[in-house]
Amino acid sequence: MPTIRFEATPFTINGWTIVKLPPSASAKLPSRGQVMVSGTINDFPFQTALEPDGKGGHWLNVDKQMRKSADIDVGDTLTLEIESTKLWPEPNIPTDIKATLDASPALQSLWEDITPMARWEWIRWIGATAKSETRQHHIEVAVSKLTRGERRPCCFNRSMCCVPEVSKNGVLLEPAGKI
């Protein structure tokens, strides 16, 4: 896939620093859902999953380490170069999911037998809720589905924004201000 180059200004939503891809950049990606990319932000190399915004586009979470390493200051215009990749690294497994996996060697074996991309999708689906009770229910459903041989979560819109802290009804919220 060719390199996608663009400039963007980060903004904040509920304490998260976000870079929204221009529509022309998102259109070049292979999916309206979550996409793994590698690239640079202000010449700082990174690899991460771009999240869908629920409107056909994508956004990037610019975490504290990336802001520091890329020397991003308030009001900066950032230069990004990204390429989608089919190589998905192992995801960070949230504590509650890890505890469930650790409690069952059979479940752990099933988890290790699916692809890293599928593990990212299960974690994304489980985390797509703001309520702890619903999250626990999603974990229980994931266990049931994995045990029945289902390798990926089904029946959810992969092009919606699944981060409750920055979205409402599957759509990325509007910016709260510049970082």
ABEGO torsion letter per residue (X at the ends): XBBBBBBBBBBBBGGBBBBBBBAAAAAABABABBBBBBEBBGGBBBBBBBBBAGAGBBBBBBBAAAAAAAGBBBGBBBBBBBBBBABBBBBBBBAAAAAAAAABAAAAAAAAABBAAAAAAAAAAAAABABAAAAAAAAAAAAAAAAAGBABBBGBBAABBABAAABBGGBBBBBAEBX
